[in-house]
Amino acid sequence: MVFDPSESRFEIRVGGNVVPRREVTISAEVSGTIVAKVDHLQGGRHVAQATPLVQIDPTSYDLVVEELSSELKQVAEDLRRIDVDTSGNAALVEIAESKLKLAAEELARAKSLFAKNVTAEADLNQVETSHLEARNVLRLLQNDRDLIPIRRKRLQAQLKLTELRQQQAQLNLDRTSIVAPFDGIISHDAVELGNFVQPGDVLLKIQETASFEIECSLRTDDLYWLWNSRQSQPLDDAGGDDHPDREIFEVPRVSATVTYTVGGQAFHWQGRLARYEGRGIDRTTRTVPCCVIVSEPKRNDAGDGPPALMRGMYVTVTLEAAPRMRLWQIPNRAMQPNGQVWTVESGRLRIHEVKPARVLPEGVLIRADQADLKPGARLVVSQLATAFAGMQVREAQPEGGSP
């Protein structure tokens, strides 16, 4: 048989289980009685994103929101009153200052007249009393003016606190209505009309249907070829990490074909090898748990067979390896049991020591840099009872033709 070297790529096949990429447990965040439930809210039913699912009695939470709205209006009125008091106080202070000025002038005249014995002491005392009263009125008005900013700050703080309380009350009111966070299948339903629930009580579970994951395990020699594959894609930016060592610890990003066989037919989906499962090498099986992501679990040509991937399917994951080093494929019959390859040169047997890189059903792959085979070499594909280098051999003639 003539050796015709060509670069080879091969497929790696492993079994795997389909699991949802994301499954969310929805619990009650507020207490109350279940007053409404969507009719088709049952395990196994599909719901679309933003579909109302469960309604907890919102009456008490609605009353709290209305009460706090009234408090906000009252505080706003008090702040407007502060503005009116500010302008009114300024006018009163101006009047009080004028009165105090007049009282001071009157006191000065009275003292002058008293010094000349023109007026009695009782009249002077009366004028002094009027002057003190004018000073007292002005001081009180000035005190009120100084307190206005403090009152405003207190009301503003009260307004902010009330707004926060209203936001919390509105949040609690919104939490009484539970909607589907994404398109998915209800995997667990614990909701019944009339039930009283507390915060933390599990209501239902939803598994995402937009994408699925395949749990599989790769042998280390499989990973070796994927690490050295030309098909490996660079990491995406989903991790948001620019550390140069990140790619070293990530799984090789290669495309994958997911196959599910049922009824004697095979159905296919496209995915990619996404990540390790994070547990390292399994101590029992000595394999590496990995995850394949299928972003389009629905089949466009779903005329027959399963229309989409489903949780629990056992599938076959096919990964294509295109090694960077050159690999030559030889027939299985050309690989001798003792790890040798025999060729015929000028009627004599030549023995080549080779190390198989990968054994495939259709042949054996050997590294080109570790083999001294030459293109066009005549491979021996039959067994010899005794073989040694340089022995004379004769090529068998095929029936009805030349060798």
C-alpha positions in Angstrom: 0.0 0.0 0.0 1.4 3.4 -1.0 1.8 5.9 1.9 0.1 9.2 0.9 0.6 11.7 3.7 -1.9 14.4 4.3 -2.6 16.6 7.2 -5.5 15.1 9.3 -8.1 16.5 11.6 -10.3 14.3 13.7 -13.4 14.4 15.9 -13.6 13.9 19.6 -16.9 12.4 20.8 -18.2 12.3 24.4 -21.5 11.7 26.0 -23.3 14.4 28.0 -26.5 15.4 29.8 -28.6 18.4 29.0 -29.2 20.8 31.9 -30.8 24.3 32.0 -28.2 27.1 31.8 -30.1 29.0 34.5 -32.8 27.9 37.0 -34.2 30.5 39.3 -36.1 30.0 42.6 -38.7 32.6 43.1 -39.6 33.2 46.7 -42.1 35.6 48.3 -40.5 38.9 49.3 -43.5 40.2 51.3 -46.1 38.6 53.4 -49.7 38.3 52.4 -52.4 36.0 51.0 -52.3 34.7 47.5 -55.3 36.3 45.7 -54.5 35.5 42.1 -52.7 32.9 40.1 -52.3 32.5 36.3 -54.4 29.7 35.0 -51.6 27.7 33.4 -49.2 28.1 36.3 -48.2 24.4 36.7 -45.0 22.4 36.5 -43.9 21.8 33.0 -45.7 24.7 31.4 -43.9 27.4 29.4 -44.2 31.1 30.3 -43.0 34.1 28.5 -40.9 36.9 30.0 -42.9 39.5 32.0 -46.0 37.2 32.2 -47.9 37.9 35.5 -47.7 34.7 37.6 -48.8 35.3 41.2 -50.5 38.1 43.0 -50.2 38.6 46.7 -52.9 40.8 48.3 -51.7 44.4 47.8 -54.3 46.2 49.9 -52.3 46.9 53.0 -49.2 47.9 50.9 -51.3 50.2 48.8 -52.7 52.0 51.9 -49.1 52.6 53.2 -48.2 54.2 49.8 -51.2 56.5 50.0 -50.5 57.4 53.6 -46.9 58.4 52.8 -48.1 60.3 49.8 -50.3 62.4 52.1 -47.3 63.0 54.4 -45.2 64.2 51.5 -47.9 66.7 50.6 -48.0 67.9 54.2 -44.2 68.4 54.4 -44.3 70.2 51.0 -46.9 72.6 52.4 -44.8 73.2 55.5 -41.8 74.0 53.3 -43.9 76.5 51.4 -45.0 78.0 54.7 -41.4 78.5 55.6 -40.9 80.5 52.4 -43.9 82.7 53.4 -42.6 83.1 57.0 -39.2 84.1 55.6 -40.6 87.0 53.6 -43.0 88.1 56.4 -40.2 88.0 59.0 -38.0 90.2 56.9 -40.7 92.9 56.7 -41.4 92.7 60.5 -37.7 93.0 61.2 -37.5 96.1 59.1 -40.5 97.6 61.0 -39.0 96.7 64.4 -35.7 98.2 63.5 -37.5 101.5 62.6 -39.5 101.4 65.9 -36.3 100.8 67.8 -34.6 103.7 66.1 -37.5 106.0 67.0 -37.5 104.7 70.6 -33.8 105.4 70.8 -34.3 109.0 69.6 -37.2 109.5 72.0 -35.1 108.1 74.9 -32.3 110.5 74.1 -34.7 113.5 74.1 -36.2 112.4 77.4 -32.7 112.1 79.0 -31.8 115.6 77.8 -35.0 117.1 79.2 -34.6 115.2 82.5 -31.0 116.5 82.8 -32.5 120.1 82.4 -35.2 119.3 85.0 -37.9 119.8 82.4 -39.5 116.4 82.7 -40.1 114.1 85.7 -38.3 110.8 86.4 -41.5 108.8 85.9 -41.7 110.1 82.3 -38.1 109.1 81.7 -38.7 105.6 83.0 -41.7 105.2 80.7 -39.6 106.2 77.7 -36.9 103.7 78.7 -39.5 101.0 79.1 -40.8 101.7 75.5 -37.2 101.5 74.3 -36.6 98.1 76.0 -39.9 96.7 74.5 -38.8 97.8 71.0 -35.4 96.1 71.5 -37.1 93.0 72.8 -39.5 92.8 69.8 -36.6 93.2 67.4 -34.6 90.5 69.2 -37.5 88.0 69.0 -38.0 88.6 65.3 -34.3 88.1 64.7 -34.4 84.9 66.7 -37.3 83.7 64.5 -35.2 84.7 61.4 -32.2 82.7 62.6 -34.4 79.6 63.3 -36.0 79.6 59.8 -33.0 77.9 58.1 -32.9 75.2 60.8 -36.6 74.6 60.4 -36.1 74.4 56.6 -33.3 71.8 56.9 -35.4 69.7 59.4 -38.3 69.7 57.0 -36.1 68.9 54.0 -34.7 66.0 56.0 -38.2 64.9 56.9 -39.2 65.2 53.2 -36.2 63.0 52.2 -37.0 60.4 54.8 -40.6 60.3 53.8 -39.7 59.9 50.1 -37.4 56.9 51.0 -40.2 55.4 53.1 -42.6 55.9 50.1 -40.0 54.2 47.8 -39.7 51.3 50.1 -43.5 51.1 50.4 -43.9 51.2 46.6 -41.2 48.5 46.3 -43.1 46.3 48.7 -46.3 47.0 46.7 -44.5 46.0 43.4 -43.3 42.9 45.1 -46.8 41.7 45.6 -47.0 41.1 41.8 -44.7 38.3 40.7 -43.9 38.0 36.9 -41.7 35.7 34.9 -38.1 37.0 34.8 -37.4 35.4 31.4 -38.8 32.9 29.0 -38.8 29.5 30.7 -40.4 26.4 31.9 -41.9 26.1 35.4 -40.1 23.2 37.0 -41.7 23.6 40.5 -45.0 25.0 41.6 -45.9 25.5 45.3 -48.6 28.2 44.9 -52.2 27.8 45.9 -54.9 30.4 46.0 -55.6 31.5 49.6 -52.2 30.5 51.0 -50.6 33.0 53.3 -47.0 33.4 52.5 -44.1 34.9 54.4 -40.9 36.4 53.0 -38.6 33.6 51.9 -41.3 31.1 51.2 -40.6 29.3 47.9 -43.3 29.9 45.4 -42.0 28.4 42.2 -38.9 27.6 40.1 -38.3 28.5 36.5 -35.6 27.1 34.2 -34.5 29.2 31.2 -35.2 28.0 27.7 -33.2 30.6 25.8 -30.0 28.4 26.1 -29.0 25.1 27.5 -25.8 23.5 28.8 -24.4 20.1 28.2 -22.5 18.5 31.1 -19.7 16.3 29.8 -16.3 15.0 30.8 -13.2 15.0 28.6 -10.1 12.9 28.9 -6.9 14.7 29.4 -5.6 13.5 26.0 -8.7 14.9 24.4 -7.9 18.3 26.0 -4.4 18.0 24.8 -5.5 18.1 21.2 -8.0 20.9 21.9 -5.3 23.0 23.6 -3.2 22.6 20.4 -6.0 23.0 18.0 -6.1 25.7 15.3 -9.8 25.9 15.7 -9.6 27.3 19.2 -11.2 30.7 19.4 -10.0 33.6 21.6 -11.9 34.3 24.8 -14.8 36.7 24.6 -15.1 39.8 26.9 -17.9 38.4 29.0 -15.6 38.0 32.0 -14.4 41.6 31.9 -10.9 40.4 32.9 -7.9 41.5 31.0 -5.4 39.5 33.0 -2.8 37.9 30.7 -3.1 34.5 32.5 -6.8 34.3 32.1 -6.7 32.3 28.9 -4.3 29.8 30.4 -6.9 28.7 33.0 -9.9 28.7 30.6 -11.1 25.8 28.5 -10.2 26.0 24.8 -13.1 27.7 22.9 -13.9 25.3 20.1 -17.2 24.7 18.3 -19.3 21.7 19.2 -22.0 19.7 17.6 -24.7 18.2 19.9 -26.5 15.2 18.6 -29.6 13.5 20.1 -30.7 10.2 18.6 -34.3 9.0 18.9 -36.4 6.8 16.7 -33.3 5.8 14.7 -32.7 9.4 13.6 -30.1 11.8 14.7 -30.9 15.5 15.4 -28.2 18.1 15.7 -27.6 21.5 17.5 -24.6 23.8 17.3 -22.8 24.9 20.4 -19.4 25.7 21.8 -17.1 24.4 24.6 -17.5 27.1 27.2 -15.8 26.3 30.4 -14.5 23.8 32.9 -16.9 22.9 35.7 -14.4 24.2 38.2 -13.6 20.9 40.0 -10.4 20.1 38.2 -9.7 16.5 37.3 -12.1 14.0 38.7 -10.2 11.7 41.1 -12.4 8.7 40.3 -12.6 8.8 36.5 -9.5 11.0 35.8 -11.5 13.1 33.4 -12.1 16.8 33.4 -15.8 17.9 33.8 -16.6 20.5 31.1 -19.6 22.5 29.9 -20.9 23.0 26.3 -23.3 25.9 25.8 -26.1 25.7 23.1 -27.3 29.2 22.5 -30.1 28.2 20.1 -31.8 25.2 21.6 -34.7 25.3 19.2 -34.5 23.5 15.8 -35.4 25.5 12.8 -36.1 22.4 10.8 -38.3 20.8 13.5 -40.6 19.1 11.1 -40.1 15.8 13.0 -38.2 14.8 16.1 -37.7 17.0 19.2 -38.4 20.7 18.5 -35.8 21.8 21.1 -33.4 20.5 23.7 -34.9 19.3 26.9 -33.5 18.9 30.4 -32.3 15.3 31.0 -31.5 14.4 27.4 -28.5 12.2 26.9 -26.6 13.5 23.9 -23.4 13.1 22.1 -21.0 16.1 21.9 -18.7 16.2 18.9 -15.6 18.5 19.0 -13.4 18.9 16.0 -9.7 19.0 16.6 -7.3 20.5 14.0 -3.9 20.1 15.7 -1.2 22.7 14.9 1.4 20.0 14.5 1.3 17.8 11.3 -0.4 14.5 11.8 -0.2 11.7 9.2 -2.8 9.0 9.1 -2.0 5.4 8.3 -4.4 2.4 8.0 -5.0 0.4 11.1 -3.5 -2.7 9.3 -0.2 -0.8 8.7 0.3 -0.4 12.5 2.0 -3.6 13.7 1.3 -4.9 17.3 4.7 -4.0 18.6 4.4 -0.3 17.6 6.2 -0.6 14.4 5.5 0.4 10.8 7.0 -1.6 8.0 7.8 -0.4 4.6 9.4 -2.0 1.6 12.4 -0.4 -0.1 14.1 -2.1 -3.0 12.6 -5.5 -2.1 13.8 -5.3 1.5 11.9 -4.7 4.7 12.5 -1.5 6.6 11.3 -1.1 10.2 10.1 2.3 11.6 9.6 2.9 15.3 6.6 5.2 15.7 4.4 6.4 18.6 0.7 6.6 17.8 -0.7 10.1 18.5 -4.3 9.1 18.2 -6.1 5.9 17.3 -9.2 6.4 15.2 -11.7 3.8 14.0 -10.6 4.5 10.4 -6.8 4.7 11.1 -3.9 5.7 13.3 -2.5 9.2 13.5 1.2 9.7 14.0 3.2 12.9 14.4 5.1 13.8 11.2 8.1 15.2 13.2 8.5 11.8 14.9 8.4 9.5 11.9 10.9 9.1 9.1 8.2 7.9 6.6 8.4 9.4 3.2 5.6 10.1 0.8 5.2 7.3 -1.7 6.6 4.7 0.7 5.2 1.2 0.3 3.4 0.2 3.6 3.2 -3.4 4.7 -0.4 -4.1 5.7 -0.1 -7.9 6.1 1.3 -9.9 9.1 4.7 -11.6 9.0 5.6 -14.5 11.2 9.2 -13.3 11.5 10.4 -9.8 10.6 13.7 -8.1 10.8 15.2 -5.1 9.1 16.7 -5.8 5.7 15.0 -9.1 5.1 13.9 -9.7 1.6 10.2 -9.5 0.9 8.0 -9.8 -2.1 4.9 -7.7 -2.6 1.7 -9.6 -3.2 0.2 -9.1 -6.6 -3.5 -8.0 -6.5 -5.8 -10.3 -8.4 -6.1 -9.2 -12.0 -3.7 -6.3 -11.8 -0.3 -5.0 -10.9 1.0 -4.3 -7.3 
